[in-house]
């Protein structure tokens, strides 16, 4: 039998309040069919049959058996929250106090209605927990968004919260500013026939081929100078580990280069390369540079006209910082073992990311101030704990992605499990959330369940 939510107030107000509550219990799958809403203008005796009472404070003065309202009452007042309302709320241990004049008319305020809705939803769900199995109070994993199997871009989850929305908007403005630059460097890429240079690296090196390489280098420098490009444009993305800096970088690449952006996007994971190899990885090497050295195209030369993504730039050595700054200033750099004093000029778009506070690193002498300021564009990605309104979209997306990747039969997640996920701050950010959800899917699958429960969430 459905539980009753009773509104005790005048007919006009009761109509508006009942409408709000009916919307809640109709639209929320876990509440649907489990509650009814009734309203009464005059009631002097409380029989205690309601699971929740929404009461106009003016009516409370006439009520008898008020003790039966204890712990299950929401009080509505009009315009002014005075001491009488506060005393009533304390006396009856009210679960919420709201300004009724904000629910309709000229003083309508959607944020007050949303707060009222959340209070009612949370209370009704809490009461249902005492009577139903956890799995009966659950949501389908796609309740927030529909994950399409061929869609892997996690930026779909980044638009709910205001802070991340600001980040995305800033990124789009940067993209607009960089379109002309990218168009120029792509023209250089076409003119130097990059595929020929890449093929030379794959061939067994002979002296005659090294001569061809040098000729290619001269052509690259000449094409770069003819393009009129004076220096490398650069974007710095900062934010805590696992917050989505790489996601933002790839989204920028997609917007600048289209769906074929992977062919123009080259990542240097600085933290995974020994310090003495970072320079070679970025700028390349030539036979004779050091014992056993070989011809190697660095990321800049192998990706002319594209994006070089420096992941964790805060960890590069002072020597590489200096060389990178020189490159960003005039697109020129020297390759160890390559004797031409003019060096090489080759244009790319630099995107760098770091979880370090570079301003602190500058004060500590670990990062060059001039290199930091050479990044014309800067983007900060907030942590998950700073964008909780976005969390349900992230959870819904990852549940579906996890189901696909793990070949799982999971269909639902309990409200209790969802609340547990929402109560955590995720110091490891997106990566930690992803790990927790994938583990929960695996645990539910192991128990042959199609619903994730709170005990599956290991936090």
N, C-alpha and C positions, 0 to 999 in steps of 0.2 A: 504494500500500500504506500502511496506517495505521501511524503512528509509535507506539512503545511508551513508556508511562510505567511504570516499574518501582518497586514498593514492596518494600523489604528490611527486614522487621521481624517480630515475632511475629504469629500469626494474628489475635488479638483486635484489635490495633491496626491491622493491615493491612486488616481488614474495614471499620473506621470511616473510615480514610483513603481507601481505594479508593472507598467510597460517596460521599465528598465530591468526589473528582476525577471520578468517573463522572457526577455531577450537573452539574458544570461543562461537560464535553465533550458532554453530551446536550442541555442547555438553551441553550447558546450556539450560535446558528446557524452562525457562522463556524468553530467548532471541531468541530461535529458530524460524525461519521464519519471524522475525520482522525486520531484517536488511540484507542489501546486501553490498558487498565490491567491489569497483571499484578502478582501479589504472590508473594514467596518468603520463607519463614522462614529457610532456610539457603542461603547462597550465598557461597562463598569466592573465586570467580573472576568478575571483571567482564569481560564480553565487549565492552562498549561499544555494544551494540545499542540501548540505550534513549536516547530523546531527553532524558529527565529521570528522575532517580533520587530517590525519597523514602526516606531511610535513617534508621533508629533509630541513634543514636550508639553504643549498646552493641554493635551488630552490626559497626560499622566496624572494630573492632579485629581482626576475623577476615578482612577483605577483602584480596584480592590484586589486583594491577593497578589499584590505587586511582587512579593517574594518569588513567585513562580517565573518572573522575568529575569531573575538573577543569572548573569553570564550568557544570556541569549537575546540581547536587545541592542538595536541601533536607534539612537536618538536623533531626531531632526529638530533643528531650531530655525528661527527666522531672522536673518540679517545679522543679529548681534549675539555673540556667545557671551552670556553673562554668568554670574556666580550660581544662579538657580540651575541652569543647564549643567554646569560642571558638577554641582552637588548631586544632581540626579544621576549623572553618568557614574560617579563614584559609588553612589548608594546601590545601584543596580549592576555594577561591574559591566558597564556597556562595552561592547566590542567596537563601537565606532560612534562618532558624533559628527554630523554634517549639516551644512547650511542648505535647507530645503529650497530657498529662493534661487539657488544656483542650478536647479534641475530643469527649469523651464522659464519662459518669459524673457523680459529684458535683461535679467541678470544671469542668464544661462552661461555656465562655465563648464566646458567639456572635461577639464582636468579634475574638477570636483566630482563629476559623474563617474569618471574613470576610477577615482579613488574609492568611491562608494561601491562600484562594481567589483573591484579587487577585494575589498573587505568582505562582501557578501559571498563571492566565489570561494575565498579561502576558508571562510567559516563553514559553508555547506560541504565542501570537500573534506574538511577535518571531521565533521560529524559522520560522513559516509564511511570514513576509514574505520570507525568503530564497529561497523555493521557488515562491511564487505571485504572480500579478499583483495589484497593489494592489486592483483592483476585486473580486477574488475574496474578499478579506477585508473584508467590509462588512456593514452592518446596514440593514434597511428603515427608512425615515424615521419610521415610526410605532412604532418598537420600544419607546419609553418610554410613550407615551400616544396615544390615538386622537383626532385633531382632527376635530370635527364641523363641517361647512361653515357651519351657522347659529350656531355658537358663537364669539363674537369676544372674550370676556372673558379677558384674559391672566392673570387671577389663578389660572387652572387650573394655571399653571406655578409657583405661589409657595408650595407646601406641603411641599417635600422637605427644605429646609434648616431647621435649628433656629432661626436668627436671624429669617428671614422668617416662619416659623411663629409666633414670638412676636409679630411685628408684626401679623399677621393676627388672632391671638387678642386682642391689645390693641384693635384696631379693632372687633372684634365686641363687646367689653365697652363701648366708647364708644357704639356703636350702641344697645345696650340702655339706657344711661343717657340717651340723647337722644330716645328714642321719645315720651315724654310731651311734651317741648318741641315736637317736630315735629308732633305731633297738634294742639297749640294753634295753631301758626302756620299750619297748613293750614286750620284753621277760619276764621282771619282772611282768608285768601286767598279762601275761598268767599263770605264775607260782603261783600267789597268788589267782587265781580264783575270780576275782573282783566281779562277779555277786553274789557270796555268801555273800560278805560283804555288798553289796547294799541291798540284801534281808533282812539281819539282821536289817538294819535301818528301814525297812518297818514294821517289826514284832513288836508286843507289847512287850516292854522290860521287861524281867524278870531277876532275879539275875543270873540264870543259863545261860541265853543268853549273859549277860554281860561278863561272864567268857569265852564264846566262842569268843566274840569280842576281848578280851585281847589275847587269843591264836592266833587269826587272825593277830593282830597287831605285835605279836612276829614273826610270819611267814613272814610278809611283810618286817620287818626290816632285818631279816635273808636273805631273797631273794635279798634285795637291796645291802647288804654288799657282798654277793657272786657274784653279777654282776660286782663288781670292779668299779662302778661309784662313783666318789669322790664328785661331786657337781652338782648343777642344772645348765644347760645351760639356757641362758636368752637373750631375744631380747627386745630392747626398741624402740618403734615407736613414734616419735614426729611429731607434725604438728597442725595447727589451727583446731578449732572445725568444724566438718562437712567436713573435707578434704579427708576422705576416709581411716583413720587409721584402722578401723575395717575391711574394705574391704581387705586391705593389709594383716592383720593378718589371715583372713580366707583363702586368697589365699596361704599363707605360709602353713597353715594347710592342705589344699587340696593337695599341692605338696608333703608334707611329709607323709600324711596318705591316699591319694587317695580319691575316691568319697565317701567313708564311713567316711570321716573326722569328720562329725557331732557327731559321737559316741565317738570321742576323744577330742572334743573341748568344754571347759567349761568356761563361762564368769562370771566374778565378776564385776558388775557395782558399783564401789566404791562410786561414787557420789550419788547413790540411796539408800545407806545403812547407817544407823546411825553409828557413829564412834565406839561405843562399840560393835556393831555386826559384824564389818568387820573381826575382828580376828576369831570369831566363824565361819563366812561364809567361811573363807579361811582354817582354821586349825581344825575346829570342836569343839565339847564339849562333856562332859561326865557327867552323873548324879553325883551331889554333888559339881559341880564346883561353883554354885551360887544357890540362892533360885529359885526353879522352873526349874532348868536346866535339860535338857534331853540329851539323846544320839543323837548326830548329826554328820554325816560324813561331814567334810569340803570338799572344792573343790579339795584339793590335794589328799586326800585319796580316794574320790569317782571317781577320774579320773587318778589314777596311770597309768603311761605309756603314758599319753596323754598331752594335752596342757591346761594350766590354763591361761586364758586371763584376765589380770588386767586392766580394762578400767578406765582411769583417776587415775593412780597410784600417781600422784602429790598431791592427796588429802588424802592419808592415814596418820594416826597419827604417831608420832615418835616411840611409843611403837610397832606398827605393822611393821614399817620400820625396827626396830631392829630385830624383830622376823623373818621377811622375809629375811634379810641379813644372819642371822644364818642358816636358812634353805638352802639358795642358796649356802652357803659355804660347807656344809657337808650333805645336804638332811635330817637333823634331826630337829625335833621340838617337843615341849611339848604340850599336850592337857590339858586344864583346867579340873580338876577332875580325870584325869588318873594318877595314883600314880607311875607308873614305872619311876624311875629316869633317865633311859636311853632314855626315850622318844620313838619316832617312826622315822624310816627312810623310805621315800617313794619318788621315782623319778618322776618328771614331767618336761615338757619344759615350762618355764615361758615366756609369751609374755606380755609386759606391754605397755600401750599407755597413752599419756598425751598431752594436749594442752598448758601446762605450759612450760616456759623456765626453766628447772630444774637447769641449771647453775646459773641463777639469784636466784632461790629458795634456792640453797645451800648457796649463799652469804648472803641471808636474814635469814638463820638459819632454814628454813622450810623443807629442805630435806637433807638427809645424803649424804655426798660426797662419802663415801665408798660404799653405796648402788648403787649410780649412776654409779660408775666406775666398779661395779660388773657385770653390763650388758656388756657382751663381744661384742655383736652385736647391732649396733644402725642404725636406718633408719629414715630419715626425709621425710615427705610427704609434697610437696609444696601446696600452696593454689591455688584455681581456677584462681585467678588474675595473678598468676605466670605462668600459663600454658594455655594461651588463644588459642594457636593452637589446643589444645585438645577439646575446647569448643563445636565445631559443632558436634563432635562424641558424647559427653555427651548429647547434646540437642536432637540429632536424637534418641539416645538410650532411653532417658526418655520420649520422645513423644510416642514412640511405647509401652514402658512399661506402661505409663499412660493410653494409649488407652485400653490396655488389662485389667488393674486393674479397671478402671472406666467403663468398658463395653461401650466405646465411639465409635462413628462412624467417628471420626476425621480422615482426610486423608492428609491434607496439612497444611503448615505454610507459611504465606506471607514473602516476603523478608524484608519488613519493620519491621515485628515482630521479625524476626531473627536478624536484625541489632540492634534492641532495646535490645534484650537479650545479644548480643555481646558487647554492650557499657557499661554494668554494671559490677562492680567489685566483687559482691557477698561476702560480709563480712561473711555471714553464710556458704559459700562454697557449697559443693555438696547438703547438706540438703536444703539450701535456694533455689538453682536452681531447685531441685526436687519439692519443694513446689510451686514455681512460675509457673512451667510448668503444674503441675497437676491442679492448679487453672485456668490457661488459657484454658486448655482442658474443664474443667467444664463450664466456661463462654461461650465458643463457642458452647458447647453442649446445654446449656440453650437457646441460640439464634437460635438453630436448624441449625447451620452452620457446614460444614465439613472442614472449613479452619480457622486456628487461625490467628487473626489479631492483629495489634500493640496495639489496645485498650484492648485486653485481657491480655497483659503482665503488671502486676501490680508491677512496680518497681519505 
